[in-house]
Amino acid sequence: MFKMYPSGLRGRRRSLLLGLLLVLPAISGLAGQESHSEGTLWIHNTAQPANGVESLRLEEMWRAGGVDDDETIFGLITRVRSDDAGNLYLLDAQLQQVYVFDPEGNPRGTLYREGDGPGEITWGCDLMFLPDGDLGVTRRFPGSVVTVATDGTPTTHGFGGKDPRLSFASGESAGGNIVIGGVVSKPGEHDGAGTRTNFLASFSPGGDEQVRYTEKSWSFDYHNNFTFKETSALADFLYSYAVGPDGRVYTLPDRERYVVKVFNTDGSVDRIIEREFTPRQRTNVERARIQALVDRRFRTFPFDLTVELADSEAAVPWYYRGLQVAPDGSLWVRHSQSAEAVDALIVFDVFDPEGHYRKQVAVPVPGNAMLDGVFLAGSDRLVVVHGFVDCMRMNVGGGRGPIDDGTGDPQPVEVVCYRIVQ
């Protein structure tokens, strides 16, 4: 079969998909119901898509990395981007460089390198195309964006790096809108205390914050029986958000609910899209993986602490980068039950540009649903990053040393590019 997953899930997946197929003829005409609340448009969708399940026809184009490739060895691939010419750009957050492959999969070399000079990065964590066509890598600390032209020439269009309280976690740009996910730290009354505010905001090309779309703060006091609460400290919207081709911003305001809040570029709410959804309880393996991430983060922590983990998975877990907007404006969502499929790696929920739940799209390729990332690359390609979830955990978790969750050593990261056959 195509994938590995926790024991006991296959029967649930088969029965869920079979049940879906049985009811599809009766609901094929359904679409989301619209309503207004306090001036905001809501799109209320049922748990089933209006037009059923579609399986992508995919042809493998090329692959790089993995156990059989002695020439390309990836570290931590945390972002995949494509340009209009069909070239792919892969950010390696461990080696601090960007791999470039042409449309046929031929290596075109690397951009950036580790360092603090022009065109160099340290703590690089995300990659985006800026409105002027330059590439920008967001640096975690100090929060900044370092830019190069697509031929690798350093440019002067980067910004940040001057505020020691500010760190960046992610970045995405489309439709002229530069959006950064970051954290602002504010010290408390004594050492070891303070407040951290996770935020998602637009920035000008000069680095000035323009609009803050959403934020979430949590306070800590390491000297006073500190409790690390997952649902407070980790903000899924820092990594799972999207910017559409018109510049609108798609965010996740609630960990527990399948709700996507869409902002206009000026910060006004365009609409809220929701889908009936029941959070899935974590398996023992999934819980162990989150516990291992927290253990790594606090491995050298000089204070005692208590850890409180959520019993359920988030509706759209941060480590999938689960929101994507296709060139046609449709919204593709990978949620915590997207592996509930038969003979497919995952299924995407696909919403039309207005927010109506139109269909599910199955991705029938080999892989491991717990570990792999799946990303659109333009309108006619799809990229699978085997081992992506571990790359995200290692990059986000901080700390030092391996993440030991009892599942064995991770396999080398492999990237596979597929053509979507119309």
GUTINU-307784 format. One record per residue: x, y, z of N, C-alpha, C in turn. Coordinates in steps of 0.001 Angstrom, whole numbers, plus 500000, padded with zeros to 6 digits. Layout:
BEGIN
XYZXYZXYZ...
end
This chain:
BEGIN
500844498806500000500000500000500000500879501244500000500240502401499918501003503608499669501694504175500881501174503981502080501728504746503179501727503954504484502490504488505422502511503969506770501708504934507638501081504427508717500311505296509586500045504530510862499570505217511909499321504533513153498340503390512999498554502334513756497714501149513685496271501500513988495372500937513245493950501115513487493283502173512642494082502979511925493477504055511144492922503586509810493480502489509230493070502113507887491582501791507828491073501046508824489656500715508771488771501941508827489166502913509681488405504149509760488452504891508447489628504924507805489749505624506527488871504994505469488905503659505395488121502974504384486633503223504601486173503112505853484749503288506110484307504727505874485184505691506226484830507085505998484669507383504520485621506928503706485537507218502280484375506478501639484145505233502068483023504478501525481707505177501856481591505648503120480379506358503490480197507624502693481304508318502431481237509532501619480741509236500224481272508198499624480876507855498264479403507471498188478889506839499246477498506405499240476529507586499291476936508670499980476001509774500121476207510858499076477271510763498304477553511841497357476421512107496360475784511070495781474731511380494816473615512236495393473375512082496680472272512814497285472620514256497592473930514573497676474305515913498112475070516672497049475128516134495820476003516726494818475645518165494487474425518599494777474059519957494457474289520940495583474750520464496745474904521323497901476100522243497752476027523407498373477156524329498493476998525045499817478027525805500201477971526489501478476830527498501560476243527603502738475178528571502981475800529884503455475321530992502936475875532286503281474980533001504284475639533708505206474915534539506150475804535723506518475222536708507179475975537869507639475818537994509146476924538274509810476904538496511251477796539687511561477194540732512119477911541959512454478692542486511249478054542414510089478641542956508880479644542065508181479874540853508709480846539930508126480133538799507405480584538487506205480030537384505427480592536064505933479708535133506274480086533780506682479639532797505598480525531844505292480189530739504401480169529480505244478992528928505467478831527747506316478773526511505421479776525658505512479843524448504694479593523208505542478964522221504942478759520949505611480059520151505598480030518979506205481224518129506263481522517464504929480568517472503998480757516808502717480837517843501589481729517626500638481841518569499518480674518422498548480352519483497847479214519469496934479410518509495773480654518365495299480903517603494073481757516360494278481821515863495497482452514574495724483971514587495747484534513432495417485979513211495498486547513067494096487630513778493837488333513697492561489751513203492834490204512252492071491569511752492226492463512354491152493532513003491572494445513598490603495128512527489763495298512820488495496141511986487636497520512629487613498494511884488104499829512435488284500867511607487544501826512292486955502973511641486338504240512168486992505083511259487462506324511707488076507232512337487028507749513519487339508656514231486455510116514026486866510395514222488152511759514038488634511751513943490158512867513484490682513038513416492128514485513710492478514702514180493710516044514502494181516123514203495671517333513857496126517520513498497525517115512067497789516949511709499048516563510351499403517759509418499458517467508144499699518528507157499931519285506802498660518705507014497482519341506583496236520053507702495493520054508912496046520692510040495373521957510415496130523118510094495554524386510402496201524857511826495930524218512511494992524678513842494622523947514952495374522677514738495711521888515761496396521514515266497777522011515937498789521714515581500176521098516801500850519814516695501161519102517792501787519253517732503298519172518914503915519107518994505365517658519061505806517157520292506045515771520493506459515060521355505419514278520734504558513520521475503553512228521971504202512100523295504335510940523865505013510041524689504102510430524895502842509560525631501935509878525277500495508822525172499682508923524949498242508245526116497538508960526765496611508377527831495813508641527549494334507776528066493468507980527945492025507836529314491394508531529523490258508386530788489547507578530578488270507355531652487533506517531576486339507140530721485244508460530539485285509139529738484265509145528254484606508642527887485779508594526484486163509767526007486984510686526906487357511790526524488230511296526356489659511881525395490368511539525172491763512678525643492655512294526241493801513243526758494775512934526092496115513939525437496702513751524693497939514639525297499019514039525791500088514819526339501187515268525226502114516568525147502352517141524213503316517506525009504561516709524861505615516895525648506830518026525126507699518582523993507350519754523501508066521045523957507388521128523797506079522327524177505343522331525653504970521205526360505203521094527790504955521405528134503497520690527458502621520810527740501198519521527341500494519377527828499271518194527537498463518630526757497240518090525546497078518356524738495889517435525188494767517969525238493556517176525620492397517202524470491391516020524067490928515877523036489904515067523614488753515487523314487519514726523779486369513493522900486185512603523214485241511356522448485112511547520960484861512690520559484291512942519134484034513634518457485206513910519218486281514552518640487453516062518711487449516634519422486491518088519562486458518527520585487506519539520259488320520010521216489328520597522455488660520195523619489145520709524884488634521644525551489632522023524821490685522906525383491699522124525810492930522784526595493782522179527051495024522308528568495140521385529146495894521402530564496231521615530691497738522164531827498161522481532089499557523599531138500040524099531463501210524994530594501960524993531100503392525532530305504290525482530685505696526462531819505976525997532809506707526837533941507050525994535175507316526657536285507561525975537537507886526223538637506867526822538293505736527084539290504709525958539373503704526134540196502657525114540293501600524852538928500958523584538601500805523236537323500208523526536129501081523769536356502370524050535269503309522998535268504415522763534106504990521724533974506003522186533089507142521705533380508315521723532485509459520315532484510035519891531379510573518535531246511096517476531496510022517814531229508754516813531351507701515747530289507852514468530682507803513397529729508110512292529669507061512203530663506163511145530625505154511600531391503918510886531160502816511280531675501511510054532205500787510198533354500120509084533915499363509621534729498191508758534942497212509038535880496134508430537227496503509235538266496471508761539607496786508101540240495555507344541323495727506627541922494591507521542325493421508790542660493683509686543068492599510368541889491918510043540651492343510615539468491723511825538908492428512372539633493411513498539104494178513021537982495102513966537126495474513708536129496501514019536726497864513188536392498845513436536840500207513392535677501172514431535554501994514454534555503054514209535261504381513222534802505130512981535346506462513949534698507438514611535536508233515517535074509277514791535097510609514976534020511364514279533928512643514749535013513602516057535108513804516568536092514763517909536627514296518055537935514312516981538913514538516045538962513343514762539194513599513756539152512552514098540039511374514289539432510213514694540195509040514381539411507780514487540088506641514329539463505330515576539787504522516246538751504004517455538900503206517107538556501766517451539425500823516996539267499447518152539060498480517851538282497432518757538124496294517908538099495027518539538430493897517893538213492606517917536719492302517129536300491322517060534868491028518361534314490463519310535198490075520631534707489655521609534665490823521123534978492026521958534913493214522602536219493614522454537277492818523064538560493135522376539186494349523123539511495407522499540160496567521873541493496167520731541811496750520054543071496483519901543846497785519418545045497680519264545909498860517808546016499290516975545073498879515549545178499154515123544477500442516084543938501184515749543298502441515463544322503525515013543829504695514715544751505784514774544017507109514752544789508196514728544241509542516115543999510101516146543201511180517405542834511801517889543797512863517097544806513210517556545816514155516849545763515502515732545074515586514960545036516834515206543698517538515929543656518655516232542391519325515017541715519934513900542428520029512686541821520583511870541088519527512258541253518252511444540756517139512101539560516471511338538506516267511811537364515476510758537026514437511215536496513296510320536090512226510272534567512160509099534030511841508923532592511731508598532152510313508004533053509511507526532650508194507322533894507340507139533677506050506878534786505145506243534307503857505306535078503338504663534757502068504224536048501410504347536107500093503991537319499382503287536965498086502193537666497804501459537525496548500557538739496403500208539056495160499320540175494925499833541483495479501151541639495566501733542861496096501750542952497606501298541921498304501192541942499760502293541074500373503140541656501208504196540924501919503689540632503324503554539360503669502994538957504960504041538167505736504245538548506985505234537926507852504539537379509085504887536151509470504503535611510763505680535757511710505451536340512868506571536591513760506165536620515219507135536942516052506950536978517495507617538232518046506903538960518917507463540096519634507565539716521110508751539869521678508974539532523084509020540802523920508327540791525040508308541922525955508746541436527323509816542024527892510280541551529204509293541868530310509321541038531347508460541241532494509148542027533592508619541875534803509133542651535930510481542150536418510845540923536077512136540387536493512622539412535439513902539046535521514469538102534564513696536793534589513504536217533414512793534953533320511291535108533262510801536336533084509363536575532972509116537515531798507936537437531234507615538320530122506404537860529357506209538459528187505080538136527315505594537979525899505106536973525219505428536759523813504131536867523018504174537659521953502998537854521098503296537323519713502597536268519331502669535747517969501755536591517085502228536937515907501423537810515057501571537425513591500609537875512807500643537779511352500322539170510832501258539752510045501103541140509640501669541367508255501182542414507588501760542824506311502838543868506565503840543863505681504954544802505786505145545502504453505625546738504527505981547459503319507314546930502796507648547198501526508962546772501021510124547357501815509886548436502539510930549023503366511014548450504761510084547533505109510161546869506399509278547436507480508379548360507149507462548915508141506208548058508226505811547713509446504574546957509605503397547826509185502517547256508348501369547985507815500063547609508507499750546344508491498485545865509037498750544603509844498235544536511039498335543303511829497008542559511693497064541403511044495840540660510766495341539879511982496261539265512694495861538500513867497051538392514799496781538141516080497848537977517057497349537129518220498307536601518961497992535748520106499141535869521095498841536292522329499877536511523336499808535471524440500960535183525005501015534332526193502139534813527100501893534753528402502843535228529394503542534058530063504724534322530572505492533265531230506260533850532408506502533006533383507358533331534521508066532045534909509275531900534438510006530654534621510327530373536089510270531401536940510599531221538356509389530796539178508220530753538569507002530560539348506191529394538804506724528180538969506016526954538557505513527066537118506451527310536209506096527547534815505463526315534182504346526534533478503669525490532720503703525849531246504285524967530454504271525156529006502991524516528478502051525363528067500769524887527558500769524991526053500693523858525390500804523817523941499810524736523253498563524718523693497538525479522996497714526980523155498476527404524161498748528827524345500014529254523635501049528426523714502376528827523239502558528653521735501914527648521139502093527377519720500903527937518942501187528790517981500137529405517165500180528802515764499161528049515403499143527390514095499187528401512962498652529611513186498602530584512089499987531107511705501011530884512546502356531334512187502899530617510954502442529395510712502989528581509633501926528146508639500697528005509077499615527605508182498762528824507855499182529565506857498389530661506318498740530771504845498001531574504126498256531709502693497901533115502251498566533566501185498251534845500559497816534553499135496610534979498785496065534690497470496643535589496399496385535274495131496923536074494028496432537514494018495353537801494739494855539173494845495333539856496122496195539179496896496737539766498115495938539479499365494766538859499232493992538522500431494748537501501278494513537552502591495256536726503538494293535746504208494657534454504167493838533377504716494495532900506008493771532984507124494346532674508427493480531666509182494058531150510271493384530175511126493214530781512516492038531300512832491873531969514124491657531044515306491316529784515086490919528901516176491511527524515951492337527072516871492984525768516737491983524632516631490909524700517375489982523578517502488938523529516397488708524629515708487621524693514729488169524815513320487444524263512375487793524358510961487203525669510464487920526748510703487479528087510340488647528802509678488423529369508504489434530161507796488917531587507693489660532507508283489294533920508251490081534586507139489384535257506233490003535863505062490002537377505237491208537968505148491357539413505286491658540050503938491088541223503716491552542064502631492920542630502993493624543160502015494976543648502281494995544753503328493916545531503441493888546640504385493533546214505803493337544910506017493032544407507349491561544206507635490692544682506771489258544428506951488963542964506644487953542427507308487588541020507115486754540891505854487217540074504921486486539849503677485372538838503887485690537724504528484717536664504795485314535653505747484450534821506303484880533726507164484305532442506596485189531467506361484807530184505773484883529119506863483801528386507050483838527314508038483299526028507430483750524909508011483307523593507573483018522751508785481908522026508762481609521119509870482775520155510050483231520006511294484456519240511517484535518861512988484951517637513244485167517171514606486655516918514809487282517596515764488715517369515991489009515898516269490128515452515737490517514053515897491434513888517109491142512886517924492001512606519061493380512134518592494404512577519270495749512163518910495979510690519225496738510044518364497203508705518676498385508805519637498777507681520204499928507671521095501195508106520368501315507706519104502496508090518326502523509599518106501385510178517760501333511622517531501632512398518807501115511917519914501389512582521184502875512498521523503473511343521265504903511180521530505740512122520677505306512373519463506060513252518572506023514695519065504869515158519548504781516508520098505571516606521404505480515573522235506240515575523486507737515642523202508191514906522194509611514919521850510051516295521374509195516996520638509526518344520185509702519276521382508790519192522351508879520054523532510110519693524355510389518403524495511570517981525258512839518544524640512909518534523320514091519069522648514219520570522872513104521254522812513117522706522989513648523091524362513297522320525388513671522673526763514762521770527337515518521116526456516519520159526927517554520802527853517962522022527563518962522708528378518336523784529261517040523709529459516309524719530221516696524632531699517097525748532345517575525671533735516469525725534781515200525695534369514088525784535305513222524524535209512556524208536320511572523132536297510316523629535580509672522731534870508442523121534187507502521944534057506231522277533873505189521293533606504736521478532163504479520378531484504051520435530086502605519956529986501766520766529336500380520391529068500175520315527559499940519112527063499708518916525639498218518736525374497795519137524190496397518964523800496111517489523545494893517077523824494491515690523574494134515457522112493778516517521407493367516370520011494344517097519103494347516705517834495111517428516832494382518729516489495126519732516088494502520955515601493708520653514336492720521480514043491950521275512818492876521294511603493805522258511577494805522360510506496165522505511181496885521410511416498138521476512165499194522345511480499944523084512292500926524030511770502004523337510947502365522092511295503516521452510661503206520914509263501971521049508794501648520699507407501748521906506472501828523131506992501602524338506195500324524119505378499225523950506112498036523324505551497114524177504716497371525487504571496557526329503692497361526708502459496767526501501276497387526916500025496304527497499117496675528531498365495757529123497395496332528893496007495553528249495142495981527946493778495917529208492917496578529187491763496548530362490884495138530806490489494174529872490464492805530260490106492016530823491280492667530974492445492001531537493607491309530530494495491308529250494135490695528236494987491574527977496209490940527641497310491621527383498570491733525881498786492961525398499021493231523987499253493663523822500702492980522941501426493223522772502859493602521325503152494727521170503821495108519867504361494889519923505866493938519163506363493571519221507768494021517947508478493665517822509746494174516707510546493510515380510223492482515387509365491876514135508924492089513917507420493026514641506837493258514519505400493880513194504999494353512423505966494880511101505648493806510029505716492563510443505956491468509482506037491007509114504637491894508481503883491582508128502496492125506742502185491580506124501148492033504822500701492888505003499455494057504353499442494931504364498269495281505776497819495490506654498764495961508008498476496810508456499653497794509266499362498620509783500439497795510672501356497134511677500776496218512546501512495101512973500564494108513652501122493119514362500314493103515815500756492970516717499796492763518131500074491275518433500053490830519329500932489535519972500763489744521177499850488909521323498829489066522418497876487815523293497904488031524586498166486966525576498204487125526514497015486020526916496410486111527867495308486505529242495860486813530213494996487287531518495482486306532230496411485030531851496348484049532469497238483991531792498602484589530583498717484607529894499999483649528730500117483088528272498995482180527132499011482973525840498833482643524859499660483351523577499686482893522745498492483717522722497429483301522113496177483670520640496053484866520265496494485292518881496266486451518531497182486733517242497252487975516756497810488842516265496659490144516473496794491084516041495773492081515086496403492068513832495922492969512813496445494307512866495714495377512640496458496735512632495916497253511194495985497080510403494900497376508961494933498842508651494605499738509016495526501162508735495324501696508037496564502833507331496439503419506680497618503897507698498633503868507303499895504383508184500927503879507808502300504188508638503264503804508461504659503016509691505079501730509519505305500859510658505579501250511400506841501892510723507790502286511368509026503493512293508828504310512018507814505605512688507714505776513572506487504974513411505459505263514042504173504472515331503960505104516273503252504444517500502849504011517421501403502880518047501067502338518028499708501987519462499328502550519935498183502429521347497845502131521540496371501258522503496085500999522919494715502189523723494211502534523527492933503603524297492302503060524831490983502388525963491057501697526473489886500404525721489657499892525781488438498597525169488130498707523746487618499917523274487307500025521957486669501052521036487294501538521368488483502500520493489139502202520386490629502667519303491203502516519052492621503828518474493137504268518925494306505546518504494867505305517813496206505893516641496379505853515919497643507245515980498269507317516418499516508570516431500267508476515345501324509143514232501075509148513129502040510016513520503234509417513462504429510120513866505643509896515316506021508965515992505359508756517417505585508356517733507026507486516918507623507000517217508973508149517233509973509067516295509853510230516319510740511109517537510478511213517965509221511957519194508919511341520380509652510016520485509626509349521581510307509531521483511815509423520301512353509563520153513803510968520529514257511970520092513520513348520410513874513595521911513764513028522545512758513245523965512532512514524820513559511300524413513917510478525211514812510803524928516273511170523685516580511306523289517979512444523940518724513482524393518006514614524981518695515364523924519489516178524360520417516912523429521250518058522785520495518598521726521049519723521036520470519500519532520560520128518808519659520055517360519676518878516837518893518771515502518771517709514893517962516349514984518645515311514773517849513967514639518397513690513146518522513747512628519731513609511192519965512174510890520363511391510371519405510002510032519700509752508532519643510820507752519582510686506309519617510322505671518308510289506454517207509917505886515912511124505579515036512328505741515571513526505426514805514091506642514107515257506488513526515923507593512848515169507978511577515046509274511299514346509693510085515131509321508837514405509070507741515032508788506465515483510094505814516465510037504900516885511254504213515719511922503488515715513234503499514648513993502851514718513793501335513551513563500738513469513387499285512362514275498737512617514881497586511647515750496921511256515108495588509955514975495363509449514379494121508468515369493489508707515670492207507854516597491467506981515814490487505680516069490515504711515403489646504041516417488729503716515960487537502872516740486626501411516352486854500554517340486945499113517081487046498568516927485627498103515747485305497624515442483958496173515877483856495879516757482930494523517279482773493604516238482132
end
